Amino acid sequence: MKTVLITGTTSGIGFETAKALNKAGHTILMLNRNAEKSEKVMSQMPQPAHVDFYRCDLADLRSVKKATDEVLKKYESLDILLNNAGGIVPEKVMTKDGYELTFQMNQLSHFLLTYEMLPLLKKGKEPRIITLSSEAHRAAKPDFDDLECENGYASFTAYANAKLYNLYFAKQLSKELKSSGIAANALHPGVVNTGFGDKYKGIIGSLIKLLKPFLINAQKGAQTSIHLAATEAGYEKSGLYFKNKKPAKPHKLAFNEEFENRLKAACIERIEKTLGYNPVK
Ligand SMILES: NC(=O)c1ccc[n+]([C@@H]2O[C@H](COP(=O)([O-])OP(=O)(O)OC[C@H]3O[C@@H](n4cnc5c(N)ncnc54)[C@H](OP(=O)(O)O)[C@@H]3O)[C@@H](O)[C@H]2O)c1
């Protein structure tokens, strides 16, 4: 049985993924920002004795570090890291760390989490890192000189950019961790009826509500995550983008080694500035 760490299990795809993997007998470490919701989720898990909760707010790098320190104290190894939590932010928000929220919660905090979990993953069995990207990456306009959106904020572009950065991150990890035997892939879950987009108000909010009944449900949306976590495919393949449980071709923007390196440097710079150390040891 495997040990699985997953972010964002309080709703949607993360909840269904955690539930299915727990039902299959795996131990689930849930990293969520909301303790009350997490307790409710724990009570809904098929095997609650094999679920652990750590409070982790992805909008706060110190909170991520605290959670990872607690995990490192308790666990000796980790088999699967699922960078699942994320979403779109209707209005520009700066986090307490001083970074744009969409970028921080979808990419920067998962970068810190991933590097902090590497010592455990290196001791895991067929270890793998799975990151939830999105087809939205096709609309990205990456700008490494303006990651904090000082030149203007458009919520969908910020989200598309973050999801493209997820692809750079998975690709960079796959190369860097090849010799350690850790696989890293990214995926698009489908267009799924979850809490995604619920924070929009006005016309956009109403349109999202109207569309939701036509989308696939979260159980279906969790299938590619579950496939990569629970089958050989998630370990044998690395550096790929999956859709419908199969490797898919991302937009040509996703093939850019210079941008992979710029993203890595940008994440390290921000973590060093906030936490005072470089997590890439
Ligand atoms: N739904 C889709 O159609 C779709 C399509 C492509 C990709 N995706 C990706 O799939 C992933 C899961 O999204 P979903 O659709 O399942 O959305 P969701 O139902 O809104 O779930 C998002 C999860 O992320 C958590 N989260 C949000 N901000 C957080 C923070 N600051 N710190 C810690 N946790 C935080 C939420 O926790 P709270 O309950 O505390 O808010 C929730 O557990 C995301 O990465 C999303 O970008 C979704």
The ligand as an SDF file (V2000), in Angstrom:
LIG
                    3D

 48 52  0  0  0  0  0  0  0  0999 V2000
  -12.6080   21.9580  -12.4910 N   0  0  0  0  0  0  0  0  0  0  0  0
  -12.0410   21.9870  -13.6910 C   0  0  0  0  0  0  0  0  0  0  0  0
  -12.7270   22.0090  -14.7320 O   0  0  0  0  0  0  0  0  0  0  0  0
  -10.5410   21.9950  -13.8270 C   0  0  0  0  0  0  0  0  0  0  0  0
   -9.9930   21.9830  -15.1230 C   0  0  0  0  0  0  0  0  0  0  0  0
   -8.6060   21.9610  -15.2570 C   0  0  0  0  0  0  0  0  0  0  0  0
   -7.8040   21.9600  -14.1450 C   0  0  0  0  0  0  0  0  0  0  0  0
   -8.3550   21.9930  -12.8960 N   0  0  0  0  0  0  0  0  0  0  0  0
   -7.4450   21.9880  -11.7290 C   0  0  0  0  0  0  0  0  0  0  0  0
   -7.8290   20.9540  -10.8490 O   0  0  0  0  0  0  0  0  0  0  0  0
   -7.3860   21.2730   -9.5190 C   0  0  0  0  0  0  0  0  0  0  0  0
   -8.5070   20.9970   -8.5360 C   0  0  0  0  0  0  0  0  0  0  0  0
   -9.5460   21.9260   -8.7700 O   0  0  0  0  0  0  0  0  0  0  0  0
  -11.0990   21.5930   -8.5940 P   0  0  0  0  0  0  0  0  0  0  0  0
  -11.7150   21.7800   -9.9100 O   0  0  0  0  0  0  0  0  0  0  0  0
  -11.2860   20.3250   -7.8760 O   0  0  0  0  0  0  0  0  0  0  0  0
  -11.5380   22.8610   -7.7110 O   0  0  0  0  0  0  0  0  0  0  0  0
  -12.1790   23.0190   -6.2540 P   0  0  0  0  0  0  0  0  0  0  0  0
  -13.3510   22.1190   -6.0900 O   0  0  0  0  0  0  0  0  0  0  0  0
  -12.3870   24.4840   -6.1200 O   0  0  0  0  0  0  0  0  0  0  0  0
  -11.0320   22.5280   -5.2730 O   0  0  0  0  0  0  0  0  0  0  0  0
   -9.8840   23.3070   -5.0550 C   0  0  0  0  0  0  0  0  0  0  0  0
   -9.1760   22.8040   -3.8210 C   0  0  0  0  0  0  0  0  0  0  0  0
   -8.0090   23.6390   -3.6390 O   0  0  0  0  0  0  0  0  0  0  0  0
   -8.0450   24.1380   -2.3150 C   0  0  0  0  0  0  0  0  0  0  0  0
   -7.3960   25.4390   -2.1700 N   0  0  0  0  0  0  0  0  0  0  0  0
   -7.7070   26.5950   -2.7900 C   0  0  0  0  0  0  0  0  0  0  0  0
   -6.9280   27.5830   -2.3380 N   0  0  0  0  0  0  0  0  0  0  0  0
   -6.1150   27.0370   -1.3970 C   0  0  0  0  0  0  0  0  0  0  0  0
   -5.1100   27.5440   -0.5550 C   0  0  0  0  0  0  0  0  0  0  0  0
   -4.7680   28.8450   -0.5590 N   0  0  0  0  0  0  0  0  0  0  0  0
   -4.4780   26.7110    0.3010 N   0  0  0  0  0  0  0  0  0  0  0  0
   -4.8170   25.3910    0.3410 C   0  0  0  0  0  0  0  0  0  0  0  0
   -5.7750   24.8490   -0.4280 N   0  0  0  0  0  0  0  0  0  0  0  0
   -6.4140   25.6720   -1.2890 C   0  0  0  0  0  0  0  0  0  0  0  0
   -9.5180   24.2380   -1.9580 C   0  0  0  0  0  0  0  0  0  0  0  0
   -9.6430   24.3420   -0.5460 O   0  0  0  0  0  0  0  0  0  0  0  0
  -10.8280   25.2120    0.1780 P   0  0  0  0  0  0  0  0  0  0  0  0
  -11.9880   24.2650    0.3220 O   0  0  0  0  0  0  0  0  0  0  0  0
  -10.2310   25.5950    1.4800 O   0  0  0  0  0  0  0  0  0  0  0  0
  -11.1450   26.3670   -0.7160 O   0  0  0  0  0  0  0  0  0  0  0  0
  -10.0190   22.9310   -2.5500 C   0  0  0  0  0  0  0  0  0  0  0  0
   -9.7510   21.8570   -1.6700 O   0  0  0  0  0  0  0  0  0  0  0  0
   -6.9270   22.7220   -9.5660 C   0  0  0  0  0  0  0  0  0  0  0  0
   -5.5110   22.7660   -9.6360 O   0  0  0  0  0  0  0  0  0  0  0  0
   -7.5190   23.2430  -10.8760 C   0  0  0  0  0  0  0  0  0  0  0  0
   -6.7630   24.2940  -11.4120 O   0  0  0  0  0  0  0  0  0  0  0  0
   -9.7200   22.0010  -12.7100 C   0  0  0  0  0  0  0  0  0  0  0  0
  1  2  1  0
  2  3  2  0
  2  4  1  0
  4  5  1  0
  4 48  2  0
  5  6  2  0
  6  7  1  0
  7  8  2  0
  8  9  1  0
  8 48  1  0
  9 10  1  0
  9 46  1  0
 10 11  1  0
 11 12  1  0
 11 44  1  0
 12 13  1  0
 13 14  1  0
 14 15  2  0
 14 16  1  0
 14 17  1  0
 17 18  1  0
 18 19  2  0
 18 20  1  0
 18 21  1  0
 21 22  1  0
 22 23  1  0
 23 24  1  0
 23 42  1  0
 24 25  1  0
 25 26  1  0
 25 36  1  0
 26 27  1  0
 26 35  1  0
 27 28  2  0
 28 29  1  0
 29 30  1  0
 29 35  2  0
 30 31  1  0
 30 32  2  0
 32 33  1  0
 33 34  2  0
 34 35  1  0
 36 37  1  0
 36 42  1  0
 37 38  1  0
 38 39  2  0
 38 40  1  0
 38 41  1  0
 42 43  1  0
 44 45  1  0
 44 46  1  0
 46 47  1  0
M  CHG  2   8   1  16  -1
M  END
$$$$
